[in-house]
Amino acid sequence: MVERAGIIGLILGLLVLGGCATVNKGADLSNQELRNKISVLEAQLSEKDSEINSLKDALAKNEQAPEAAEPVSRKLSVKQIQTALSNAGYFDGVIDGKMGKNTRRAIRAFQKANNLQVDGQVGKNTAAALMEYLNKKVK
């Protein structure tokens, strides 16, 4: 009976030790997976740091460049368009911010007089030409 209890104890001990080894092996695999994820995240962080530094450099160059005139591609509001057309002598209506027949007619007349595409639309080229008249009157 004592021998039998000893053998059972030995078997149980081996099972426990074997189970611990399996648990340790699983923990090692889990730790390795975490290390791999950390490596991937560190690589991504490094890429983002490089991108940030590149953007900072571009910003610094842009800030050091001499200030250019207001960009031509800037969108003008209808009121600004009407004001510029009025200042240039092409619009004599009420500056109300509404794109009506009189405003379109004035745009076409302005475009024709300035050798622009006559379409009644204020695209990039028409906006650039109108910018000259936005703050000054021509008589």
C-alpha positions, 0 to 999 in steps of 0.5 A: 500500500505504501509502495502504491501511494509512492508510485501514485505520488511519483506519477502525480509529481511528474504530471504536475512538472510536465504541466508546468513545463507546458505552461512555461512553454505557452508563456514563452510563446506568448512573450515572443508574440508580444516581443514581435508586436513591440518590434512592429510597433517600434518600426511604425513609430520610427516611420512616423518620426521620419515623416514628422521630421520631413514635414517639419523640414518642409514647414521650416523651408516654407516659413523661410521663403519670402512671402508670396502674393496671395495665392491665385487659387484662392476662392473668391466669395460672390461678394468679393467677385461683385466688389472686384467687378464693381471696382473694375467698372463692370458691375453696377448692381447691388453687392448682395452676394448673390450670383445673379444675371447681372453678376454673370453678365459682368463676369463675361464682360470682364473676361472678354475685356481681359482676354480670358475664356468667356464662360461666366465662371470665376475659375483660377485665371478669372480669379487671378485677374479679379484679385487686382481689382478687389481692393482698388477702384479703376476709373 
